[in-house]
Amino acid sequence: MYNDSIESLLLRHYGETSPVPEALEQRLVASVRQEAAEVNKTERMLTSIYERPISRRRVVRWVALGTAGLGALSASLTSLQPADSSKPAYA
């Protein structure tokens, strides 16, 4: 990609007779700053998550909840299966 200025890109795309949008540069600068702030916020959040120590108690709790959830899902799927598969379910 070329390192063209905003003005040259607008001229190439719209031509010489097109009007320049009002406060274009200010809006672009604000947009870039907002995007940079969002990226920084995401990076800070991920850094705090990765650097936070995880206790064994929390890991055991996650495993227990996951196992209980899988057990409940398995039980609900089993109850949805028809007991007699020779009869149609919609009869």
C-alpha positions in Angstrom: 0.0 0.0 0.0 1.3 3.4 -0.9 1.8 6.0 1.9 -0.4 8.6 0.2 -1.9 11.5 2.0 -5.6 11.8 2.7 -5.8 14.6 0.1 -4.2 12.6 -2.7 -6.4 9.6 -1.9 -9.6 11.7 -2.1 -8.4 13.4 -5.3 -7.7 10.0 -6.9 -11.1 8.6 -5.8 -13.4 11.5 -6.2 -11.6 13.9 -8.6 -10.7 17.5 -8.5 -14.3 18.9 -8.4 -15.5 17.1 -5.3 -15.7 19.0 -2.0 -13.6 18.0 0.9 -15.7 16.8 3.8 -15.9 19.2 6.7 -13.5 18.5 9.6 -12.2 15.4 7.9 -8.7 15.5 9.5 -10.1 16.0 12.9 -12.6 13.1 12.5 -9.8 10.9 11.3 -7.5 11.8 14.1 -10.3 11.2 16.7 -11.1 7.8 15.1 -7.4 6.7 15.2 -7.1 7.8 18.8 -10.3 6.0 19.8 -9.1 2.8 18.1 -5.7 3.1 19.8 -7.4 3.5 23.2 -9.5 0.4 22.6 -6.5 -1.6 21.6 -4.6 -0.4 24.7 -7.6 -1.3 26.9 -7.8 -4.8 25.4 -4.1 -5.3 25.9 -4.2 -4.2 29.5 -7.1 -6.5 30.1 -5.4 -9.5 28.6 -2.2 -8.7 30.4 -4.0 -8.6 33.7 -5.7 -11.9 33.0 -2.5 -13.7 31.9 -0.5 -12.3 34.8 -3.0 -13.0 37.6 -2.2 -16.2 39.5 -4.9 -18.9 39.5 -5.4 -20.8 42.7 -5.9 -24.5 42.9 -9.2 -24.0 44.5 -10.5 -21.9 41.5 -9.2 -24.6 39.1 -11.0 -27.4 41.0 -14.2 -25.3 41.1 -14.0 -24.8 37.3 -13.5 -28.5 36.7 -16.3 -29.4 39.1 -18.7 -26.9 37.4 -17.7 -28.1 33.9 -18.2 -31.8 34.9 -21.6 -31.0 36.5 -22.6 -29.1 33.4 -21.6 -32.0 31.1 -23.5 -34.4 33.4 -26.6 -32.3 33.2 -26.3 -32.0 29.4 -25.9 -35.8 29.1 -28.9 -36.4 31.3 -31.1 -34.0 29.3 -30.0 -35.6 26.0 -30.8 -39.0 27.3 -34.3 -38.0 28.4 -35.0 -36.6 24.9 -34.3 -39.9 23.2 -37.4 -42.0 22.7 -37.6 -45.2 24.8 -39.1 -47.2 22.0 -37.5 -46.4 18.7 -39.9 -48.5 16.6 -42.7 -45.8 17.1 -42.3 -42.4 15.4 -41.9 -39.5 17.8 -44.7 -37.5 16.2 -47.5 -40.1 16.4 
